[in-house]
């Protein structure tokens, strides 16, 4: 339904941002952009799911400073 459409649009936007970076900077990623977009979306979905499971106590932004370097390393 609508949630699936929302996540599909988010993934499409992530793919677009990754493509624009390649076009702007003239160099691509070592990993396929579609795979990177899918991985980023999976991370976001997982954090949102954890937030709901914790009854909205564990915010998706908690520990983000520690998590971001792990994610950013995949965007090389």
C-alpha positions as CSV (number, residue, x, y, z in Angstrom):
1,X,0.0,0.0,0.0
2,X,1.0,3.5,0.8
3,X,3.9,2.6,3.0
4,X,5.4,0.4,0.3
5,X,5.1,3.3,-2.1
6,X,6.8,5.6,0.4
7,X,9.8,3.3,0.8
8,X,10.0,2.8,-3.0
9,X,10.1,6.6,-3.4
10,X,12.7,7.0,-0.7
11,X,14.9,4.3,-2.4
12,X,14.5,6.0,-5.8
13,X,15.5,9.3,-4.3
14,X,18.6,7.7,-2.7
15,X,19.6,6.2,-6.1
16,X,19.2,9.6,-7.6
17,X,21.3,11.3,-5.0
18,X,24.0,8.7,-5.5
19,X,23.9,9.1,-9.3
20,X,24.1,12.9,-9.0
21,X,27.2,12.6,-6.8
22,X,28.9,10.5,-9.5
23,X,27.9,12.9,-12.2
24,X,28.9,16.0,-10.2
25,X,32.3,14.6,-9.1
26,X,33.1,12.5,-12.1
27,X,33.8,9.3,-10.2
28,X,31.5,6.5,-9.1
29,X,31.4,4.2,-6.2
30,X,33.2,0.9,-5.8
31,X,29.7,-0.7,-5.1
32,X,26.7,-0.5,-7.4
33,X,24.5,2.5,-6.6
34,X,21.3,0.4,-6.6
35,X,22.9,-1.8,-4.0
36,X,24.0,1.2,-1.9
37,X,20.5,2.7,-2.1
38,X,19.0,-0.6,-1.0
39,X,21.4,-0.9,1.9
40,X,20.8,2.7,3.1
41,X,17.0,2.1,2.9
42,X,17.4,-1.2,4.8
43,X,19.3,0.6,7.5
44,X,16.5,3.3,7.8
45,X,13.8,0.7,7.8
46,X,15.6,-1.3,10.5
47,X,16.0,1.8,12.7
48,X,12.4,2.8,12.3
49,X,11.3,-0.8,13.2
50,X,13.5,-0.8,16.3
51,X,11.9,2.6,17.3
52,X,8.4,1.1,17.0
53,X,9.4,-2.2,18.8
54,X,10.9,-0.2,21.7
55,X,7.5,1.6,22.1
56,X,9.1,4.8,20.8
57,X,11.8,4.9,23.5
58,X,14.9,4.1,21.4
59,X,15.1,6.9,18.9
60,X,16.5,6.2,15.4
61,X,19.1,9.0,16.0
62,X,20.5,7.5,19.2
63,X,24.1,6.4,18.6
64,X,24.0,7.9,15.1
65,X,27.5,9.4,15.5
66,X,28.8,5.9,16.1
67,X,26.8,4.3,13.3
68,X,27.5,6.9,10.5
69,X,31.2,6.0,10.0
70,X,30.1,2.4,9.4
71,X,27.6,3.5,6.8
72,X,29.8,6.1,5.2
73,X,32.6,3.5,4.8
74,X,30.2,1.7,2.4
75,X,29.8,4.8,0.3
76,X,33.4,4.9,-0.9
